[in-house]
Amino acid sequence: MTRRYSLIALATAVIAAVGTVSAIAQTAIGPLLYDSKGSVVAPANYRDWVFLSSGLDMSYSNPPPEGQHQFDNVFVDPAAFKGFQKTGQWPDKTVMVLEVRHAAQNVSINKAGYIQADIAGVQLHVKDNAKGGWAFYSVGANGQTSRFPDKSSCRACHESSGSVDGTFIQFYPTLIDAAKKAGTYKDGK
């Protein structure tokens, strides 16, 4: 009798696991994943994605405080990168990650210049046409995301100054030629 109950318990666990995988698969679209509450899930493996560019002390309004340098690293999911290379446009469900890192100097044998150090913040730029197109998300230390308001200054700046589809292709040298070839590139202000 014990073995029979063990088999029933195992079968129940397998059915539950398949149901869970099925529920996850229904909310996953490429790297874009939503949790059960409809919030975007921050991708854990974004550093394995395509690296687009890095900037030092990038600022769209005020420069950073003296002596507090930061690097901005931008990653995009590989499928979106390939789609952009072919069409000069971002496909639906594109996920871009902005990782901001503190800069450090005098590390190890380094006597001049800066290296990237700990993470200062992470943000997502997600294109989901079913949810209104592009949106920005902040990623908290616990991995939870919170969506920026649709009328945020980030969105307004990207829409007015982004060179392709509200994105700053002008800062991503590996994509400028693809956008120009496709005729989607506009000079960003």
Secondary structure, DSSP 4 states (H G I P E B T S, - for coil): -HHHHHHHHHHHHHHHHHHHHHHHHHHEETTEEB-TTSPBPPPTTGGGSEEEEEEES--SSSPPPTT--EEEEEEE-HHHHHHHHHHSSPPTT-EEEEEEEEEE-S-TT--SS-EEEEEEEEEEEEEEGGGTEEEEEEE-TTS-EEEPPTT-HHHHHHHHH-SBTTB-GGG-HHHHHHHHHHT------
